[in-house]
Amino acid sequence: MIDKRVATVEEAVAGIRDGATILIGGFGDTGTPFELIHAVLDTGARDLTIVSNNAGNGYVGIAALLEADRVRRVVCSYPRSSDCVVIDRKFREGKVEIELVPQGTLVERMRCAGAGLYGFYTRTAAGTPLVDGKEERIIDGVECVLEKPLRGDVALIKATCADRWGNLVYSKTARNFGPIMATAADLTVVQVSRVVGLGELDPELIGTPGIFVDRIVEVGGAS
Amino acid sequence: MKHLALRTGITPLSRQQIAARAARDVPDGSFVNLGIGMPTLIADHMTAGKEVIYHSENGMLGMGPAPAPGEEDENLVNAGKQFVTLVRGGCYFDSAQSFMMMRGGHLDMVFLGAFQVSETGDLANWVTDDRNTLPSVGGAMDLAVGCRDIRVLMEQVTRDGKPRVLRRCTYPLTAKRAVKRIYTDLAVIDVTESGLVVREMVEGLDFDRLQELTEAPLCLHGNWSLLA
């Protein structure tokens, strides 16, 4: 029998090691698995590499990890936000390194990792300072740059509903990076608002098939 | 641009007016992405009856206006992380599919804000030389390479009066040879194979004055018209 449910967020993030690379879903606050991130904080794991579109807002989520000096490196597309005080300060103090990746390249590098591909050529960022040192190549007359896959040890994702097989349904724009990150990590952990019985999710609407998911935890909340 | 108005009696367009001018160029039935800042105002000026579908990089086609107070949905935001709605017929998708639409050239038009544009259409809109801001790029570079019809909305000069339309951008590039048309508070300028061509100017502005405010050489279209 397959049952990916765990009872608590502590169990959900158990085993995350120092130095781990963690993919974290979300676009701003939308789709961000705050409860899982805070559970990682409680494990004491440090020297982490965080891969996420943003780099935290206020003092919660990724910002809380940064504030506690648990993060060595952030791979993201847009660390600036309305209240990005923590990443701003930690970056200036030299406590955290930022690898800035264009958003489409960021998600595609993870898609490659999940799809068993070893890279792709893209026009995005060719000829700009963001690709300094990367292999460039002219393809059909177009200047392109080689981008390599980006894999995580762990992915932390938020969805709306799941069943015990790990099938996921997302809500609206909270979907964002979830379906891609779920495929690109050795351990994919998902927080959901509700776990339903097998067969209750409409198979036509499943955003992530359960094969990509390892652990499911139900957390309170409206979404 | 107040100084210009005082000295010459010329009234530059407001940000709303620049957006309204750009909105007039969007054909019925277009799939469009509006960048953060002035471009987002374009939607407010779209002619009723035109069916224009707005793409949002965080995973939505058919983005609608802001919800009524109290109707906000924490799972429904735009690229600027503001609450929005979905129009009838709209849909959601993941980030990989969203950027496929952008990079893959599936959008008809993209309107972006910019710090600088060069005479060959090079675009600088993601970072200045200000070392005090966190470097952030988001989807700017992906948007700027995929679509064949990229247009920029910006003021003709910076707050301290320096030209933004340059021979070469001095800020780090977002993309090379990307921009097709520039809408400013003074003019509408096309980027062509033979250089920058002024299509429209605000009333009272003469071409020589516009050239003084522009580092790159301009050429006035034989059939230019008033920008209003």
Boltz contact constraints between the chains, C-beta under 6 A:
constraints:
  - contact:
      token1: [A, 27]
      token2: [B, 58]
      max_distance: 6.0
  - contact:
      token1: [A, 28]
      token2: [B, 81]
      max_distance: 6.0
  - contact:
      token1: [A, 30]
      token2: [B, 77]
      max_distance: 6.0
  - contact:
      token1: [A, 77]
      token2: [B, 137]
      max_distance: 6.0
  - contact:
      token1: [A, 77]
      token2: [B, 138]
      max_distance: 6.0
  - contact:
      token1: [A, 78]
      token2: [B, 136]
      max_distance: 6.0
  - contact:
      token1: [A, 78]
      token2: [B, 138]
      max_distance: 6.0
  - contact:
      token1: [A, 79]
      token2: [B, 134]
      max_distance: 6.0
  - contact:
      token1: [A, 79]
      token2: [B, 136]
      max_distance: 6.0
  - contact:
      token1: [A, 80]
      token2: [B, 134]
      max_distance: 6.0
  - contact:
      token1: [A, 80]
      token2: [B, 136]
      max_distance: 6.0
  - contact:
      token1: [A, 88]
      token2: [B, 134]
      max_distance: 6.0
  - contact:
      token1: [A, 100]
      token2: [B, 135]
      max_distance: 6.0
  - contact:
      token1: [A, 100]
      token2: [B, 137]
      max_distance: 6.0
  - contact:
      token1: [A, 102]
      token2: [B, 137]
      max_distance: 6.0
  - contact:
      token1: [A, 102]
      token2: [B, 141]
      max_distance: 6.0
  - contact:
      token1: [A, 102]
      token2: [B, 142]
      max_distance: 6.0
  - contact:
      token1: [A, 103]
      token2: [B, 138]
      max_distance: 6.0
  - contact:
      token1: [A, 103]
      token2: [B, 139]
      max_distance: 6.0
  - contact:
      token1: [A, 104]
      token2: [B, 99]
      max_distance: 6.0
  - contact:
      token1: [A, 104]
      token2: [B, 103]
      max_distance: 6.0
  - contact:
      token1: [A, 104]
      token2: [B, 142]
      max_distance: 6.0
  - contact:
      token1: [A, 107]
      token2: [B, 95]
      max_distance: 6.0
  - contact:
      token1: [A, 107]
      token2: [B, 96]
      max_distance: 6.0
  - contact:
      token1: [A, 107]
      token2: [B, 99]
      max_distance: 6.0
  - contact:
      token1: [A, 111]
      token2: [B, 96]
      max_distance: 6.0
  - contact:
      token1: [A, 123]
      token2: [B, 145]
      max_distance: 6.0
  - contact:
      token1: [A, 124]
      token2: [B, 141]
      max_distance: 6.0
  - contact:
      token1: [A, 124]
      token2: [B, 142]
      max_distance: 6.0
  - contact:
      token1: [A, 124]
      token2: [B, 145]
      max_distance: 6.0
  - contact:
      token1: [A, 125]
      token2: [B, 141]
      max_distance: 6.0
  - contact:
      token1: [A, 127]
      token2: [B, 176]
      max_distance: 6.0
  - contact:
      token1: [A, 128]
      token2: [B, 173]
      max_distance: 6.0
  - contact:
      token1: [A, 129]
      token2: [B, 172]
      max_distance: 6.0
  - contact:
      token1: [A, 171]
      token2: [B, 75]
      max_distance: 6.0
  - contact:
      token1: [A, 172]
      token2: [B, 75]
      max_distance: 6.0
  - contact:
      token1: [A, 172]
      token2: [B, 76]
      max_distance: 6.0
  - contact:
      token1: [A, 172]
      token2: [B, 92]
      max_distance: 6.0
  - contact:
      token1: [A, 173]
      token2: [B, 58]
      max_distance: 6.0
  - contact:
      token1: [A, 173]
      token2: [B, 59]
      max_distance: 6.0
  - contact:
      token1: [A, 173]
      token2: [B, 60]
      max_distance: 6.0
  - contact:
      token1: [A, 173]
      token2: [B, 76]
      max_distance: 6.0
  - contact:
      token1: [A, 173]
      token2: [B, 77]
      max_distance: 6.0
  - contact:
      token1: [A, 174]
      token2: [B, 75]
      max_distance: 6.0
  - contact:
      token1: [A, 175]
      token2: [B, 59]
      max_distance: 6.0
  - contact:
      token1: [A, 175]
      token2: [B, 92]
      max_distance: 6.0
  - contact:
      token1: [A, 175]
      token2: [B, 94]
      max_distance: 6.0
  - contact:
      token1: [A, 176]
      token2: [B, 58]
      max_distance: 6.0
  - contact:
      token1: [A, 176]
      token2: [B, 59]
      max_distance: 6.0
  - contact:
      token1: [A, 176]
      token2: [B, 95]
      max_distance: 6.0
  - contact:
      token1: [A, 177]
      token2: [B, 95]
      max_distance: 6.0
  - contact:
      token1: [A, 179]
      token2: [B, 94]
      max_distance: 6.0
  - contact:
      token1: [A, 180]
      token2: [B, 96]
      max_distance: 6.0
  - contact:
      token1: [A, 223]
      token2: [B, 75]
      max_distance: 6.0
